[in-house]
Amino acid sequence: MNTIEAIKQRRSIRTFNEQKINNKDIQTILECAMSAPTARNQQGFRFVVVDDKTILKDIASNIEHGKMCKDASHAIVVCYEVKDELSELYWVQDASATTENILLSATDLGIASVWVAVHPREIKINFITNYFKLPMTIKPLCVVALGYKDNFLKEVDRFDKSKVCYNTSLWDNFN
Ligand SMILES: Cc1cc2nc3c(=O)[nH]c(=O)nc-3n(C[C@H](O)[C@H](O)[C@H](O)COP(=O)(O)O)c2cc1C
């Protein structure tokens, strides 16, 4: 699969079968996650990789819209170290870029995934921070649930020319 195919075929998958992801594929996904661009190359991303069923179930029952984690093979809690003004300003973009790399590399490996929001919901941030005993400087962005599914969702074409303009911001001119 090439990059453009992975981007177009990626879909959020919320049901998983019982197949476990092997360590080599998790390693590849983490390498891709850490290949993401970061502001001034700070590379403040941090990851909690979870494959313990009890912990997956605890995430599922405490994170709203994250119930699928209970059936996932793995979940990766994507965090970022916020330690100065620059990381304070850019951590959400940096952690989002790394999250997208996780989703795309998983797609390339035939692994289903879904981004489960944590930030900016205080109740979810508090749960993850307390559960994993994160230091105050480590901010959780999201949990990515990963696993295998028997049938992948179809690719969707979301291109909409009315959302693009060239050399002007007059979107209405296109309608
Ligand atoms: C910032 C963000 C937060 C999201 N949070 C959740 C979530 O908590 N639970 C969930 O099931 N999907 C979540 N999603 C996935 C979106 O619902 C999904 O990307 C969207 O419906 C489009 O579907 P697709 O990913 O299949 O293209 C999130 C996506 C993003 C980018």
The ligand as an ORCA input file, in Angstrom:
! r2SCAN-3c Opt
* xyz 0 1
  C      -9.850     14.910     17.488
  C     -10.668     13.663     17.222
  C     -11.364     13.083     18.248
  C     -12.103     11.910     18.030
  N     -12.686     11.289     19.090
  C     -13.356     10.130     18.902
  C     -13.888      9.421     20.025
  O     -13.740      9.834     21.178
  N     -14.529      8.239     19.784
  C     -14.685      7.739     18.511
  O     -15.294      6.679     18.367
  N     -14.182      8.397     17.417
  C     -13.519      9.562     17.592
  N     -12.931     10.197     16.520
  C     -13.079      9.638     15.167
  C     -14.082     10.438     14.334
  O     -15.392     10.216     14.830
  C     -13.957      9.996     12.868
  O     -12.666     10.306     12.405
  C     -14.979     10.655     11.959
  O     -16.277     10.236     12.291
  C     -14.729     10.356     10.478
  O     -14.754      8.968     10.219
  P     -13.491      8.185      9.639
  O     -12.373      8.316     10.651
  O     -13.961      6.770      9.464
  O     -13.097      8.819      8.353
  C     -12.172     11.354     16.729
  C     -11.465     11.954     15.684
  C     -10.690     13.084     15.937
  C      -9.877     13.684     14.816
*
